[in-house]
Amino acid sequence: MPLKILVLNGSTRAKSTNGLFIEAIIRLAGDRAQFTVFSSVAELPHFNPDVDIDPAPPEVARFRKQLREADGLLICTPEYAMGVPGSLKNALDWTVSTADLRLKPIMLVTASLSGEKAQRSLLETLTVLEGKLTPETTVLVQFARTKVDAEANVTDAPALADLKRALDAFL
Ligand SMILES: Cc1cc2nc3c(=O)[nH]c(=O)nc-3n(C[C@H](O)[C@H](O)[C@H](O)COP(=O)(O)O)c2cc1C
């Protein structure tokens, strides 16, 4: 059975560059893994501990179930205003009480103009959530829009090599 990977895109934009990188990564993985792109982090309600009770809001329950059933998690995200996009951080906040990221293998791709601060912040969050990620499974793609074409071909050789290396380590 191929590995089951859940994918979160930190961008909710229709023509997201991160979406193109996700497509490229799925293609690079071939038949080594089966990827499910989570419909949208924006569908999750705003995190509120008062409603983080049993039963969880339906979208949250669906998200947690998909996380639990996945062998690993691929996160691709831009940086917004020097930080992690709110929708993505919100999704991660919903995993705190259930510890669904504990020991979950994670590949983290920050594809942005700069992205350093979002990457650093995500590493702190994912570490406190005890996700399993290493420098080998963490990729920063700067000037991301210039490095992937509309058909999801990564056109920048060093970025492509980094993604391949991280994907191999992750899988
Ligand atoms: C409101 C806004 C704020 C942004 N702030 C940053 C930023 O702080 N750092 C950065 O690297 N890129 C920033 N960007 C640029 C994004 O990285 C770039 O638009 C990226 O392509 C978005 O990812 P997407 O194409 O997957 O939606 C910002 C973009 C927007 C729209």
The ligand as a Gaussian input file, in Angstrom:
#p B3LYP/6-31G(d) Opt

LIG

0 1
 C       -0.862000      40.471000       1.868000
 C        0.442000      39.857000       1.417000
 C        1.535000      39.906000       2.242000
 C        2.736000      39.327000       1.862000
 N        3.784000      39.339000       2.715000
 C        4.901000      38.640000       2.406000
 C        5.950000      38.525000       3.342000
 O        5.931000      39.060000       4.432000
 N        7.009000      37.775000       2.989000
 C        7.085000      37.120000       1.793000
 O        8.033000      36.385000       1.568000
 N        6.113000      37.252000       0.873000
 C        5.023000      37.991000       1.145000
 N        4.016000      38.103000       0.227000
 C        4.205000      37.581000      -1.128000
 C        3.843000      36.129000      -1.226000
 O        4.928000      35.383000      -0.797000
 C        3.566000      35.756000      -2.668000
 O        2.455000      36.485000      -3.107000
 C        3.327000      34.269000      -2.830000
 O        3.326000      33.959000      -4.183000
 C        2.003000      33.866000      -2.254000
 O        1.848000      32.449000      -2.361000
 P        0.742000      31.832000      -3.301000
 O        1.131000      32.198000      -4.715000
 O        0.835000      30.365000      -3.055000
 O       -0.583000      32.420000      -2.954000
 C        2.829000      38.698000       0.592000
 C        1.705000      38.672000      -0.249000
 C        0.523000      39.233000       0.158000
 C       -0.673000      39.155000      -0.758000

